[in-house]
Amino acid sequence: MSLTKPNQELRRDLKEAAAALKWSGVDLFVFAKKLLASGDEDGANELMQIALRFQDVEDKLEGYAEEVKAGRVKRTKE
């Protein structure tokens, strides 16, 4: 099934948001490793928890994008 332009834009926006969260999470893990190496275990653990939450939201956004692709979620006019 071909997506309408608004639904294509919605899917693209969801995928872009998911990708931004993914790379932000990667950056947080890198910084957490540096904190851990410097002895700040508490700070490192907090950053890792945030990165894991980013990953959960990323997975949800990817799922929503697939629902748009399958036609289960649609953007409608206001």
mmJSON file of the N, C-alpha and C atoms, coordinates in Angstrom:
{"data_MODEL":{"atom_site":{
"group_PDB":["ATOM","ATOM","ATOM","ATOM","ATOM","ATOM","ATOM","ATOM","ATOM","ATOM","ATOM","ATOM","ATOM","ATOM","ATOM","ATOM","ATOM","ATOM","ATOM","ATOM","ATOM","ATOM","ATOM","ATOM","ATOM","ATOM","ATOM","ATOM","ATOM","ATOM","ATOM","ATOM","ATOM","ATOM","ATOM","ATOM","ATOM","ATOM","ATOM","ATOM","ATOM","ATOM","ATOM","ATOM","ATOM","ATOM","ATOM","ATOM","ATOM","ATOM","ATOM","ATOM","ATOM","ATOM","ATOM","ATOM","ATOM","ATOM","ATOM","ATOM","ATOM","ATOM","ATOM","ATOM","ATOM","ATOM","ATOM","ATOM","ATOM","ATOM","ATOM","ATOM","ATOM","ATOM","ATOM","ATOM","ATOM","ATOM","ATOM","ATOM","ATOM","ATOM","ATOM","ATOM","ATOM","ATOM","ATOM","ATOM","ATOM","ATOM","ATOM","ATOM","ATOM","ATOM","ATOM","ATOM","ATOM","ATOM","ATOM","ATOM","ATOM","ATOM","ATOM","ATOM","ATOM","ATOM","ATOM","ATOM","ATOM","ATOM","ATOM","ATOM","ATOM","ATOM","ATOM","ATOM","ATOM","ATOM","ATOM","ATOM","ATOM","ATOM","ATOM","ATOM","ATOM","ATOM","ATOM","ATOM","ATOM","ATOM","ATOM","ATOM","ATOM","ATOM","ATOM","ATOM","ATOM","ATOM","ATOM","ATOM","ATOM","ATOM","ATOM","ATOM","ATOM","ATOM","ATOM","ATOM","ATOM","ATOM","ATOM","ATOM","ATOM","ATOM","ATOM","ATOM","ATOM","ATOM","ATOM","ATOM","ATOM","ATOM","ATOM","ATOM","ATOM","ATOM","ATOM","ATOM","ATOM","ATOM","ATOM","ATOM","ATOM","ATOM","ATOM","ATOM","ATOM","ATOM","ATOM","ATOM","ATOM","ATOM","ATOM","ATOM","ATOM","ATOM","ATOM","ATOM","ATOM","ATOM","ATOM","ATOM","ATOM","ATOM","ATOM","ATOM","ATOM","ATOM","ATOM","ATOM","ATOM","ATOM","ATOM","ATOM","ATOM","ATOM","ATOM","ATOM","ATOM","ATOM","ATOM","ATOM","ATOM","ATOM","ATOM","ATOM","ATOM","ATOM","ATOM","ATOM","ATOM","ATOM","ATOM","ATOM","ATOM","ATOM","ATOM","ATOM","ATOM","ATOM","ATOM","ATOM","ATOM","ATOM"],
"id":[1,2,3,4,5,6,7,8,9,10,11,12,13,14,15,16,17,18,19,20,21,22,23,24,25,26,27,28,29,30,31,32,33,34,35,36,37,38,39,40,41,42,43,44,45,46,47,48,49,50,51,52,53,54,55,56,57,58,59,60,61,62,63,64,65,66,67,68,69,70,71,72,73,74,75,76,77,78,79,80,81,82,83,84,85,86,87,88,89,90,91,92,93,94,95,96,97,98,99,100,101,102,103,104,105,106,107,108,109,110,111,112,113,114,115,116,117,118,119,120,121,122,123,124,125,126,127,128,129,130,131,132,133,134,135,136,137,138,139,140,141,142,143,144,145,146,147,148,149,150,151,152,153,154,155,156,157,158,159,160,161,162,163,164,165,166,167,168,169,170,171,172,173,174,175,176,177,178,179,180,181,182,183,184,185,186,187,188,189,190,191,192,193,194,195,196,197,198,199,200,201,202,203,204,205,206,207,208,209,210,211,212,213,214,215,216,217,218,219,220,221,222,223,224,225,226,227,228,229,230,231,232,233,234],
"type_symbol":["N","C","C","N","C","C","N","C","C","N","C","C","N","C","C","N","C","C","N","C","C","N","C","C","N","C","C","N","C","C","N","C","C","N","C","C","N","C","C","N","C","C","N","C","C","N","C","C","N","C","C","N","C","C","N","C","C","N","C","C","N","C","C","N","C","C","N","C","C","N","C","C","N","C","C","N","C","C","N","C","C","N","C","C","N","C","C","N","C","C","N","C","C","N","C","C","N","C","C","N","C","C","N","C","C","N","C","C","N","C","C","N","C","C","N","C","C","N","C","C","N","C","C","N","C","C","N","C","C","N","C","C","N","C","C","N","C","C","N","C","C","N","C","C","N","C","C","N","C","C","N","C","C","N","C","C","N","C","C","N","C","C","N","C","C","N","C","C","N","C","C","N","C","C","N","C","C","N","C","C","N","C","C","N","C","C","N","C","C","N","C","C","N","C","C","N","C","C","N","C","C","N","C","C","N","C","C","N","C","C","N","C","C","N","C","C","N","C","C","N","C","C","N","C","C","N","C","C","N","C","C","N","C","C"],
"label_atom_id":["N","CA","C","N","CA","C","N","CA","C","N","CA","C","N","CA","C","N","CA","C","N","CA","C","N","CA","C","N","CA","C","N","CA","C","N","CA","C","N","CA","C","N","CA","C","N","CA","C","N","CA","C","N","CA","C","N","CA","C","N","CA","C","N","CA","C","N","CA","C","N","CA","C","N","CA","C","N","CA","C","N","CA","C","N","CA","C","N","CA","C","N","CA","C","N","CA","C","N","CA","C","N","CA","C","N","CA","C","N","CA","C","N","CA","C","N","CA","C","N","CA","C","N","CA","C","N","CA","C","N","CA","C","N","CA","C","N","CA","C","N","CA","C","N","CA","C","N","CA","C","N","CA","C","N","CA","C","N","CA","C","N","CA","C","N","CA","C","N","CA","C","N","CA","C","N","CA","C","N","CA","C","N","CA","C","N","CA","C","N","CA","C","N","CA","C","N","CA","C","N","CA","C","N","CA","C","N","CA","C","N","CA","C","N","CA","C","N","CA","C","N","CA","C","N","CA","C","N","CA","C","N","CA","C","N","CA","C","N","CA","C","N","CA","C","N","CA","C","N","CA","C","N","CA","C","N","CA","C","N","CA","C","N","CA","C","N","CA","C","N","CA","C"],
"label_alt_id":[null,null,null,null,null,null,null,null,null,null,null,null,null,null,null,null,null,null,null,null,null,null,null,null,null,null,null,null,null,null,null,null,null,null,null,null,null,null,null,null,null,null,null,null,null,null,null,null,null,null,null,null,null,null,null,null,null,null,null,null,null,null,null,null,null,null,null,null,null,null,null,null,null,null,null,null,null,null,null,null,null,null,null,null,null,null,null,null,null,null,null,null,null,null,null,null,null,null,null,null,null,null,null,null,null,null,null,null,null,null,null,null,null,null,null,null,null,null,null,null,null,null,null,null,null,null,null,null,null,null,null,null,null,null,null,null,null,null,null,null,null,null,null,null,null,null,null,null,null,null,null,null,null,null,null,null,null,null,null,null,null,null,null,null,null,null,null,null,null,null,null,null,null,null,null,null,null,null,null,null,null,null,null,null,null,null,null,null,null,null,null,null,null,null,null,null,null,null,null,null,null,null,null,null,null,null,null,null,null,null,null,null,null,null,null,null,null,null,null,null,null,null,null,null,null,null,null,null,null,null,null,null,null,null],
"label_comp_id":["MET","MET","MET","SER","SER","SER","LEU","LEU","LEU","THR","THR","THR","LYS","LYS","LYS","PRO","PRO","PRO","ASN","ASN","ASN","GLN","GLN","GLN","GLU","GLU","GLU","LEU","LEU","LEU","ARG","ARG","ARG","ARG","ARG","ARG","ASP","ASP","ASP","LEU","LEU","LEU","LYS","LYS","LYS","GLU","GLU","GLU","ALA","ALA","ALA","ALA","ALA","ALA","ALA","ALA","ALA","ALA","ALA","ALA","LEU","LEU","LEU","LYS","LYS","LYS","TRP","TRP","TRP","SER","SER","SER","GLY","GLY","GLY","VAL","VAL","VAL","ASP","ASP","ASP","LEU","LEU","LEU","PHE","PHE","PHE","VAL","VAL","VAL","PHE","PHE","PHE","ALA","ALA","ALA","LYS","LYS","LYS","LYS","LYS","LYS","LEU","LEU","LEU","LEU","LEU","LEU","ALA","ALA","ALA","SER","SER","SER","GLY","GLY","GLY","ASP","ASP","ASP","GLU","GLU","GLU","ASP","ASP","ASP","GLY","GLY","GLY","ALA","ALA","ALA","ASN","ASN","ASN","GLU","GLU","GLU","LEU","LEU","LEU","MET","MET","MET","GLN","GLN","GLN","ILE","ILE","ILE","ALA","ALA","ALA","LEU","LEU","LEU","ARG","ARG","ARG","PHE","PHE","PHE","GLN","GLN","GLN","ASP","ASP","ASP","VAL","VAL","VAL","GLU","GLU","GLU","ASP","ASP","ASP","LYS","LYS","LYS","LEU","LEU","LEU","GLU","GLU","GLU","GLY","GLY","GLY","TYR","TYR","TYR","ALA","ALA","ALA","GLU","GLU","GLU","GLU","GLU","GLU","VAL","VAL","VAL","LYS","LYS","LYS","ALA","ALA","ALA","GLY","GLY","GLY","ARG","ARG","ARG","VAL","VAL","VAL","LYS","LYS","LYS","ARG","ARG","ARG","THR","THR","THR","LYS","LYS","LYS","GLU","GLU","GLU"],
"label_asym_id":["A","A","A","A","A","A","A","A","A","A","A","A","A","A","A","A","A","A","A","A","A","A","A","A","A","A","A","A","A","A","A","A","A","A","A","A","A","A","A","A","A","A","A","A","A","A","A","A","A","A","A","A","A","A","A","A","A","A","A","A","A","A","A","A","A","A","A","A","A","A","A","A","A","A","A","A","A","A","A","A","A","A","A","A","A","A","A","A","A","A","A","A","A","A","A","A","A","A","A","A","A","A","A","A","A","A","A","A","A","A","A","A","A","A","A","A","A","A","A","A","A","A","A","A","A","A","A","A","A","A","A","A","A","A","A","A","A","A","A","A","A","A","A","A","A","A","A","A","A","A","A","A","A","A","A","A","A","A","A","A","A","A","A","A","A","A","A","A","A","A","A","A","A","A","A","A","A","A","A","A","A","A","A","A","A","A","A","A","A","A","A","A","A","A","A","A","A","A","A","A","A","A","A","A","A","A","A","A","A","A","A","A","A","A","A","A","A","A","A","A","A","A","A","A","A","A","A","A","A","A","A","A","A","A"],
"label_entity_id":["1","1","1","1","1","1","1","1","1","1","1","1","1","1","1","1","1","1","1","1","1","1","1","1","1","1","1","1","1","1","1","1","1","1","1","1","1","1","1","1","1","1","1","1","1","1","1","1","1","1","1","1","1","1","1","1","1","1","1","1","1","1","1","1","1","1","1","1","1","1","1","1","1","1","1","1","1","1","1","1","1","1","1","1","1","1","1","1","1","1","1","1","1","1","1","1","1","1","1","1","1","1","1","1","1","1","1","1","1","1","1","1","1","1","1","1","1","1","1","1","1","1","1","1","1","1","1","1","1","1","1","1","1","1","1","1","1","1","1","1","1","1","1","1","1","1","1","1","1","1","1","1","1","1","1","1","1","1","1","1","1","1","1","1","1","1","1","1","1","1","1","1","1","1","1","1","1","1","1","1","1","1","1","1","1","1","1","1","1","1","1","1","1","1","1","1","1","1","1","1","1","1","1","1","1","1","1","1","1","1","1","1","1","1","1","1","1","1","1","1","1","1","1","1","1","1","1","1","1","1","1","1","1","1"],
"label_seq_id":[1,1,1,2,2,2,3,3,3,4,4,4,5,5,5,6,6,6,7,7,7,8,8,8,9,9,9,10,10,10,11,11,11,12,12,12,13,13,13,14,14,14,15,15,15,16,16,16,17,17,17,18,18,18,19,19,19,20,20,20,21,21,21,22,22,22,23,23,23,24,24,24,25,25,25,26,26,26,27,27,27,28,28,28,29,29,29,30,30,30,31,31,31,32,32,32,33,33,33,34,34,34,35,35,35,36,36,36,37,37,37,38,38,38,39,39,39,40,40,40,41,41,41,42,42,42,43,43,43,44,44,44,45,45,45,46,46,46,47,47,47,48,48,48,49,49,49,50,50,50,51,51,51,52,52,52,53,53,53,54,54,54,55,55,55,56,56,56,57,57,57,58,58,58,59,59,59,60,60,60,61,61,61,62,62,62,63,63,63,64,64,64,65,65,65,66,66,66,67,67,67,68,68,68,69,69,69,70,70,70,71,71,71,72,72,72,73,73,73,74,74,74,75,75,75,76,76,76,77,77,77,78,78,78],
"pdbx_PDB_ins_code":[null,null,null,null,null,null,null,null,null,null,null,null,null,null,null,null,null,null,null,null,null,null,null,null,null,null,null,null,null,null,null,null,null,null,null,null,null,null,null,null,null,null,null,null,null,null,null,null,null,null,null,null,null,null,null,null,null,null,null,null,null,null,null,null,null,null,null,null,null,null,null,null,null,null,null,null,null,null,null,null,null,null,null,null,null,null,null,null,null,null,null,null,null,null,null,null,null,null,null,null,null,null,null,null,null,null,null,null,null,null,null,null,null,null,null,null,null,null,null,null,null,null,null,null,null,null,null,null,null,null,null,null,null,null,null,null,null,null,null,null,null,null,null,null,null,null,null,null,null,null,null,null,null,null,null,null,null,null,null,null,null,null,null,null,null,null,null,null,null,null,null,null,null,null,null,null,null,null,null,null,null,null,null,null,null,null,null,null,null,null,null,null,null,null,null,null,null,null,null,null,null,null,null,null,null,null,null,null,null,null,null,null,null,null,null,null,null,null,null,null,null,null,null,null,null,null,null,null,null,null,null,null,null,null],
"Cartn_x":[0.845,0.0,0.891,0.563,1.318,0.875,1.839,1.532,1.245,0.315,0.067,1.259,1.378,2.497,2.519,1.373,1.413,1.872,1.478,1.907,3.375,3.856,5.284,6.094,5.61,6.291,6.253,5.111,4.999,5.986,6.046,6.966,8.416,8.736,10.096,10.443,9.511,9.75,9.961,9.167,9.325,10.681,11.085,12.376,13.542,13.401,14.447,14.566,13.429,13.454,14.09,13.761,14.355,15.868,16.308,17.747,18.466,17.833,18.444,18.599,17.587,17.682,18.773,18.857,19.876,21.272,21.574,22.921,23.183,22.15,22.311,22.638,21.973,22.253,23.676,24.141,25.524,26.489,26.231,27.091,27.092,25.922,25.837,26.645,26.575,27.356,28.856,29.296,30.715,31.132,30.311,30.634,30.585,29.634,29.532,30.797,31.337,32.579,33.729,33.761,34.806,34.639,33.389,33.147,33.561,33.238,33.59,35.111,35.817,37.287,37.88,37.158,37.671,37.249,36.474,36.085,34.706,33.977,32.627,31.588,31.526,30.624,29.159,28.804,27.406,26.967,27.8,27.474,27.384,28.305,28.296,27.015,26.608,25.393,24.151,24.108,22.968,22.878,24.013,24.015,23.613,24.065,23.691,22.191,21.602,20.152,19.392,19.875,19.233,19.355,20.522,20.731,19.809,19.6,18.701,17.256,16.862,15.509,15.371,16.419,16.41,16.182,16.85,16.719,15.285,14.648,13.25,12.341,12.528,11.7,12.015,13.285,13.673,12.933,12.891,12.191,10.699,10.094,8.677,8.454,9.302,9.167,9.343,10.301,10.493,9.238,8.64,7.405,6.267,6.155,5.116,5.338,6.601,6.918,6.495,6.684,6.263,4.744,4.047,2.584,2.087,2.778,2.419,2.606,3.736,4.028,2.961,2.492,1.486,0.076,-0.078,-1.388,-2.255,-1.693,-2.464,-2.527,-1.575,-1.557,-1.541,-2.419,-2.506,-2.6,-2.026,-2.142,-3.394,-4.221,-5.454,-5.416,-6.291,-6.387,-7.015,-6.622,-7.216,-8.579],
"Cartn_y":[-1.175,0.0,1.239,2.181,3.419,4.4,5.044,6.005,7.381,8.085,9.471,10.311,11.49,12.37,12.692,13.03,13.281,12.06,10.868,9.665,9.348,9.643,9.493,10.419,11.661,12.625,12.173,11.65,11.153,10.021,9.08,7.952,8.433,9.349,9.892,10.603,11.398,12.123,11.165,10.102,9.11,8.423,8.064,7.406,8.35,9.622,10.601,10.782,10.846,10.993,9.766,8.587,7.357,7.35,7.787,7.822,8.824,9.97,10.972,10.41,9.691,9.07,8.003,7.235,6.183,6.775,7.796,8.358,9.151,9.739,10.408,9.377,8.232,7.148,6.632,6.515,6.079,7.085,8.366,9.408,9.333,9.093,8.986,7.791,6.665,5.499,5.784,6.488,6.84,7.72,8.711,9.596,8.839,7.918,7.114,6.274,5.729,4.952,5.833,7.079,8.005,8.318,8.516,8.766,7.571,6.389,5.172,5.043,5.37,5.302,6.309,7.431,8.44,8.176,7.1,6.719,7.179,7.837,8.311,7.253,6.202,5.089,5.501,6.342,6.77,7.58,8.524,9.329,8.472,7.518,6.624,5.795,5.284,4.472,5.29,6.526,7.385,7.636,7.921,8.147,6.887,5.736,4.489,4.23,4.564,4.404,5.324,6.547,7.479,6.923,6.425,5.874,4.682,3.868,2.72,3.171,4.242,4.775,5.33,5.97,6.452,5.275,4.158,2.986,2.456,2.45,2.011,2.893,4.203,5.135,5.006,4.815,4.607,3.409,2.32,1.121,1.391,2.164,2.51,3.335,4.324,5.166,4.358,3.442,2.57,1.728,1.247,0.474,1.296,2.544,3.433,3.699,3.869,4.1,2.899,1.703,0.501,0.41,0.883,0.91,1.891,3.003,3.956,3.283,2.607,1.926,0.884,0.172,-0.872,-0.308,0.995,1.626,1.554,1.113,1.037,2.383,3.27,4.629,5.578,6.576,7.519,8.938,9.839,11.263,11.76,12.474,13.004,14.515,15.117,16.569,17.044,18.255,18.838,19.364],
"Cartn_z":[0.0,0.0,0.0,-0.872,-0.984,0.1,0.719,1.776,1.184,1.817,1.435,1.856,1.281,1.628,3.126,3.757,5.205,6.005,5.577,6.287,6.031,4.833,4.557,5.467,5.607,6.473,7.929,8.37,9.747,9.983,9.064,9.213,9.238,8.323,8.275,9.589,10.107,11.357,12.526,12.578,13.643,13.555,12.343,12.159,12.489,12.13,12.457,13.968,14.651,16.112,16.752,16.239,16.767,16.562,15.397,15.114,16.014,16.256,17.147,18.56,19.021,20.348,20.375,19.301,19.239,19.389,18.587,18.622,19.899,20.464,21.762,22.834,22.762,23.713,23.573,22.333,22.096,22.71,22.49,23.072,24.593,25.182,26.647,27.157,26.455,26.869,26.801,25.751,25.627,26.802,27.109,28.224,29.551,29.686,30.911,31.105,30.012,30.121,30.605,30.126,30.579,32.06,32.488,33.911,34.751,34.266,34.989,35.122,34.033,34.059,35.029,35.239,36.158,37.596,37.786,39.149,39.571,38.704,39.048,38.652,39.456,39.148,39.214,40.189,40.311,39.092,38.672,37.501,36.244,36.121,34.961,34.933,36.081,36.14,35.799,36.257,35.939,34.429,33.799,32.356,31.592,32.059,31.398,31.514,32.651,32.818,31.857,31.708,30.758,29.344,28.986,27.65,27.396,28.405,28.257,28.066,28.762,28.554,27.136,26.642,25.256,24.305,24.579,23.721,23.74,24.902,24.991,24.142,24.236,23.463,21.975,21.644,20.249,19.664,20.419,19.955,19.735,20.631,20.47,19.205,18.983,17.793,16.512,16.511,15.346,15.11,16.2,16.081,15.518,15.974,15.446,13.959,13.562,12.15,11.308,11.836,11.111,11.041,12.085,12.06,10.998,10.843,9.791,8.431,8.255,6.985,6.663,7.686,7.488,7.354,7.593,7.454,8.698,9.825,11.069,11.785,11.494,12.055,10.872,10.916,9.802,10.327,9.579,9.868,9.141,9.881,9.289,9.3,8.515,8.494,9.786,10.22,11.436,11.147],
"occupancy":[1.0,1.0,1.0,1.0,1.0,1.0,1.0,1.0,1.0,1.0,1.0,1.0,1.0,1.0,1.0,1.0,1.0,1.0,1.0,1.0,1.0,1.0,1.0,1.0,1.0,1.0,1.0,1.0,1.0,1.0,1.0,1.0,1.0,1.0,1.0,1.0,1.0,1.0,1.0,1.0,1.0,1.0,1.0,1.0,1.0,1.0,1.0,1.0,1.0,1.0,1.0,1.0,1.0,1.0,1.0,1.0,1.0,1.0,1.0,1.0,1.0,1.0,1.0,1.0,1.0,1.0,1.0,1.0,1.0,1.0,1.0,1.0,1.0,1.0,1.0,1.0,1.0,1.0,1.0,1.0,1.0,1.0,1.0,1.0,1.0,1.0,1.0,1.0,1.0,1.0,1.0,1.0,1.0,1.0,1.0,1.0,1.0,1.0,1.0,1.0,1.0,1.0,1.0,1.0,1.0,1.0,1.0,1.0,1.0,1.0,1.0,1.0,1.0,1.0,1.0,1.0,1.0,1.0,1.0,1.0,1.0,1.0,1.0,1.0,1.0,1.0,1.0,1.0,1.0,1.0,1.0,1.0,1.0,1.0,1.0,1.0,1.0,1.0,1.0,1.0,1.0,1.0,1.0,1.0,1.0,1.0,1.0,1.0,1.0,1.0,1.0,1.0,1.0,1.0,1.0,1.0,1.0,1.0,1.0,1.0,1.0,1.0,1.0,1.0,1.0,1.0,1.0,1.0,1.0,1.0,1.0,1.0,1.0,1.0,1.0,1.0,1.0,1.0,1.0,1.0,1.0,1.0,1.0,1.0,1.0,1.0,1.0,1.0,1.0,1.0,1.0,1.0,1.0,1.0,1.0,1.0,1.0,1.0,1.0,1.0,1.0,1.0,1.0,1.0,1.0,1.0,1.0,1.0,1.0,1.0,1.0,1.0,1.0,1.0,1.0,1.0,1.0,1.0,1.0,1.0,1.0,1.0,1.0,1.0,1.0,1.0,1.0,1.0,1.0,1.0,1.0,1.0,1.0,1.0],
"B_iso_or_equiv":[0.0,0.0,0.0,0.0,0.0,0.0,0.0,0.0,0.0,0.0,0.0,0.0,0.0,0.0,0.0,0.0,0.0,0.0,0.0,0.0,0.0,0.0,0.0,0.0,0.0,0.0,0.0,0.0,0.0,0.0,0.0,0.0,0.0,0.0,0.0,0.0,0.0,0.0,0.0,0.0,0.0,0.0,0.0,0.0,0.0,0.0,0.0,0.0,0.0,0.0,0.0,0.0,0.0,0.0,0.0,0.0,0.0,0.0,0.0,0.0,0.0,0.0,0.0,0.0,0.0,0.0,0.0,0.0,0.0,0.0,0.0,0.0,0.0,0.0,0.0,0.0,0.0,0.0,0.0,0.0,0.0,0.0,0.0,0.0,0.0,0.0,0.0,0.0,0.0,0.0,0.0,0.0,0.0,0.0,0.0,0.0,0.0,0.0,0.0,0.0,0.0,0.0,0.0,0.0,0.0,0.0,0.0,0.0,0.0,0.0,0.0,0.0,0.0,0.0,0.0,0.0,0.0,0.0,0.0,0.0,0.0,0.0,0.0,0.0,0.0,0.0,0.0,0.0,0.0,0.0,0.0,0.0,0.0,0.0,0.0,0.0,0.0,0.0,0.0,0.0,0.0,0.0,0.0,0.0,0.0,0.0,0.0,0.0,0.0,0.0,0.0,0.0,0.0,0.0,0.0,0.0,0.0,0.0,0.0,0.0,0.0,0.0,0.0,0.0,0.0,0.0,0.0,0.0,0.0,0.0,0.0,0.0,0.0,0.0,0.0,0.0,0.0,0.0,0.0,0.0,0.0,0.0,0.0,0.0,0.0,0.0,0.0,0.0,0.0,0.0,0.0,0.0,0.0,0.0,0.0,0.0,0.0,0.0,0.0,0.0,0.0,0.0,0.0,0.0,0.0,0.0,0.0,0.0,0.0,0.0,0.0,0.0,0.0,0.0,0.0,0.0,0.0,0.0,0.0,0.0,0.0,0.0,0.0,0.0,0.0,0.0,0.0,0.0,0.0,0.0,0.0,0.0,0.0,0.0],
"pdbx_formal_charge":[null,null,null,null,null,null,null,null,null,null,null,null,null,null,null,null,null,null,null,null,null,null,null,null,null,null,null,null,null,null,null,null,null,null,null,null,null,null,null,null,null,null,null,null,null,null,null,null,null,null,null,null,null,null,null,null,null,null,null,null,null,null,null,null,null,null,null,null,null,null,null,null,null,null,null,null,null,null,null,null,null,null,null,null,null,null,null,null,null,null,null,null,null,null,null,null,null,null,null,null,null,null,null,null,null,null,null,null,null,null,null,null,null,null,null,null,null,null,null,null,null,null,null,null,null,null,null,null,null,null,null,null,null,null,null,null,null,null,null,null,null,null,null,null,null,null,null,null,null,null,null,null,null,null,null,null,null,null,null,null,null,null,null,null,null,null,null,null,null,null,null,null,null,null,null,null,null,null,null,null,null,null,null,null,null,null,null,null,null,null,null,null,null,null,null,null,null,null,null,null,null,null,null,null,null,null,null,null,null,null,null,null,null,null,null,null,null,null,null,null,null,null,null,null,null,null,null,null,null,null,null,null,null,null],
"auth_seq_id":[1,1,1,2,2,2,3,3,3,4,4,4,5,5,5,6,6,6,7,7,7,8,8,8,9,9,9,10,10,10,11,11,11,12,12,12,13,13,13,14,14,14,15,15,15,16,16,16,17,17,17,18,18,18,19,19,19,20,20,20,21,21,21,22,22,22,23,23,23,24,24,24,25,25,25,26,26,26,27,27,27,28,28,28,29,29,29,30,30,30,31,31,31,32,32,32,33,33,33,34,34,34,35,35,35,36,36,36,37,37,37,38,38,38,39,39,39,40,40,40,41,41,41,42,42,42,43,43,43,44,44,44,45,45,45,46,46,46,47,47,47,48,48,48,49,49,49,50,50,50,51,51,51,52,52,52,53,53,53,54,54,54,55,55,55,56,56,56,57,57,57,58,58,58,59,59,59,60,60,60,61,61,61,62,62,62,63,63,63,64,64,64,65,65,65,66,66,66,67,67,67,68,68,68,69,69,69,70,70,70,71,71,71,72,72,72,73,73,73,74,74,74,75,75,75,76,76,76,77,77,77,78,78,78],
"auth_comp_id":["MET","MET","MET","SER","SER","SER","LEU","LEU","LEU","THR","THR","THR","LYS","LYS","LYS","PRO","PRO","PRO","ASN","ASN","ASN","GLN","GLN","GLN","GLU","GLU","GLU","LEU","LEU","LEU","ARG","ARG","ARG","ARG","ARG","ARG","ASP","ASP","ASP","LEU","LEU","LEU","LYS","LYS","LYS","GLU","GLU","GLU","ALA","ALA","ALA","ALA","ALA","ALA","ALA","ALA","ALA","ALA","ALA","ALA","LEU","LEU","LEU","LYS","LYS","LYS","TRP","TRP","TRP","SER","SER","SER","GLY","GLY","GLY","VAL","VAL","VAL","ASP","ASP","ASP","LEU","LEU","LEU","PHE","PHE","PHE","VAL","VAL","VAL","PHE","PHE","PHE","ALA","ALA","ALA","LYS","LYS","LYS","LYS","LYS","LYS","LEU","LEU","LEU","LEU","LEU","LEU","ALA","ALA","ALA","SER","SER","SER","GLY","GLY","GLY","ASP","ASP","ASP","GLU","GLU","GLU","ASP","ASP","ASP","GLY","GLY","GLY","ALA","ALA","ALA","ASN","ASN","ASN","GLU","GLU","GLU","LEU","LEU","LEU","MET","MET","MET","GLN","GLN","GLN","ILE","ILE","ILE","ALA","ALA","ALA","LEU","LEU","LEU","ARG","ARG","ARG","PHE","PHE","PHE","GLN","GLN","GLN","ASP","ASP","ASP","VAL","VAL","VAL","GLU","GLU","GLU","ASP","ASP","ASP","LYS","LYS","LYS","LEU","LEU","LEU","GLU","GLU","GLU","GLY","GLY","GLY","TYR","TYR","TYR","ALA","ALA","ALA","GLU","GLU","GLU","GLU","GLU","GLU","VAL","VAL","VAL","LYS","LYS","LYS","ALA","ALA","ALA","GLY","GLY","GLY","ARG","ARG","ARG","VAL","VAL","VAL","LYS","LYS","LYS","ARG","ARG","ARG","THR","THR","THR","LYS","LYS","LYS","GLU","GLU","GLU"],
"auth_asym_id":["A","A","A","A","A","A","A","A","A","A","A","A","A","A","A","A","A","A","A","A","A","A","A","A","A","A","A","A","A","A","A","A","A","A","A","A","A","A","A","A","A","A","A","A","A","A","A","A","A","A","A","A","A","A","A","A","A","A","A","A","A","A","A","A","A","A","A","A","A","A","A","A","A","A","A","A","A","A","A","A","A","A","A","A","A","A","A","A","A","A","A","A","A","A","A","A","A","A","A","A","A","A","A","A","A","A","A","A","A","A","A","A","A","A","A","A","A","A","A","A","A","A","A","A","A","A","A","A","A","A","A","A","A","A","A","A","A","A","A","A","A","A","A","A","A","A","A","A","A","A","A","A","A","A","A","A","A","A","A","A","A","A","A","A","A","A","A","A","A","A","A","A","A","A","A","A","A","A","A","A","A","A","A","A","A","A","A","A","A","A","A","A","A","A","A","A","A","A","A","A","A","A","A","A","A","A","A","A","A","A","A","A","A","A","A","A","A","A","A","A","A","A","A","A","A","A","A","A","A","A","A","A","A","A"],
"auth_atom_id":["N","CA","C","N","CA","C","N","CA","C","N","CA","C","N","CA","C","N","CA","C","N","CA","C","N","CA","C","N","CA","C","N","CA","C","N","CA","C","N","CA","C","N","CA","C","N","CA","C","N","CA","C","N","CA","C","N","CA","C","N","CA","C","N","CA","C","N","CA","C","N","CA","C","N","CA","C","N","CA","C","N","CA","C","N","CA","C","N","CA","C","N","CA","C","N","CA","C","N","CA","C","N","CA","C","N","CA","C","N","CA","C","N","CA","C","N","CA","C","N","CA","C","N","CA","C","N","CA","C","N","CA","C","N","CA","C","N","CA","C","N","CA","C","N","CA","C","N","CA","C","N","CA","C","N","CA","C","N","CA","C","N","CA","C","N","CA","C","N","CA","C","N","CA","C","N","CA","C","N","CA","C","N","CA","C","N","CA","C","N","CA","C","N","CA","C","N","CA","C","N","CA","C","N","CA","C","N","CA","C","N","CA","C","N","CA","C","N","CA","C","N","CA","C","N","CA","C","N","CA","C","N","CA","C","N","CA","C","N","CA","C","N","CA","C","N","CA","C","N","CA","C","N","CA","C","N","CA","C","N","CA","C","N","CA","C","N","CA","C","N","CA","C"],
"pdbx_PDB_model_num":[1,1,1,1,1,1,1,1,1,1,1,1,1,1,1,1,1,1,1,1,1,1,1,1,1,1,1,1,1,1,1,1,1,1,1,1,1,1,1,1,1,1,1,1,1,1,1,1,1,1,1,1,1,1,1,1,1,1,1,1,1,1,1,1,1,1,1,1,1,1,1,1,1,1,1,1,1,1,1,1,1,1,1,1,1,1,1,1,1,1,1,1,1,1,1,1,1,1,1,1,1,1,1,1,1,1,1,1,1,1,1,1,1,1,1,1,1,1,1,1,1,1,1,1,1,1,1,1,1,1,1,1,1,1,1,1,1,1,1,1,1,1,1,1,1,1,1,1,1,1,1,1,1,1,1,1,1,1,1,1,1,1,1,1,1,1,1,1,1,1,1,1,1,1,1,1,1,1,1,1,1,1,1,1,1,1,1,1,1,1,1,1,1,1,1,1,1,1,1,1,1,1,1,1,1,1,1,1,1,1,1,1,1,1,1,1,1,1,1,1,1,1,1,1,1,1,1,1,1,1,1,1,1,1]
}}}
